[in-house]
Amino acid sequence: SQGQYEQSKKLFEQLLEIQQSTLGSQHPLTLSTQSNLASNFQYQGQYEQSKQLFKQVLEIQQSTLGSQHPSTLTTQSNLALILQSQGQYEQSKQLFEQVLEIQKSTLGSQHPSTLTTQHNLALNLQYQGKYEQSKQLFEQVLEIQQSILGSQHPSTLTTQSNLASNLQSQGQYEQSKQLFEQVLEIQQSILGSQHLSTLTTQSNLASNLQSQGQYEQSKKLFEQLLEIQQSTLG
């Protein structure tokens, strides 16, 4: 809740003040607290304050740890997400691209951290309407996840759903529909029909069918959704 974030923020601010005076601003523990405070602001939607803190941390980490250190890359990714939330897509994209390049060369293209960054970059491009570039990145990530994590893993399903949304944005409704149907089938069998992720996919599939003019099928899915929501939410 908002109250808990506020309480948490005060504790982080007090701790940061103590650490800066006793350990110094460049100490790893100080930077960790500053990052936590930045995340706290981020969760509250106070992006400008969050951005300033992450920028300070990143500058110190780059000079003390180097640009390829995992902690530096984590901060750079967090800053990229903040910029994206502020609609500064091009700056955000550049940061993601830098992180991705380093991760591919140091961790390899199949590492979970590399895949997360590539996924974030794909989303960034999608938000900018660069659907074809975005699609290619999603397809690469999905192929790796399917072979390493399996087709039923939550991360794989998230990527498949995002790829389906991408195709739908490009008007490739039939391909998009097939991907949504596969995701929905897996979620229904593993998570159950009332799970939030399952309901989200069902809603996406219903919207897809509606876009294709398949109103009767779409209506049935929306009615099922309404029935589940009424029985579970009241």
ABEGO torsion letter per residue (X at the ends): XAAAAAAAAAAAAAAAAAAAAAAEAABAAAAAAAAAAAAAAAAAGBAAAAAAAAAAAAAAAAAAAEAABAAAAAAAAAAAAAAAAAGBAAAAAAAAAAAAAAAAAAAEAABAAAAAAAAAAAAAAAAAGBAAAAAAAAAAAAAAAAAAAEAABAAAAAAAAAAAAAAAAAGBAAAAAAAAAAAAAAAAAAAEAABAAAAAAAAAAAAAAAAAGBAAAAAAAAAAAAAAAAAAAX
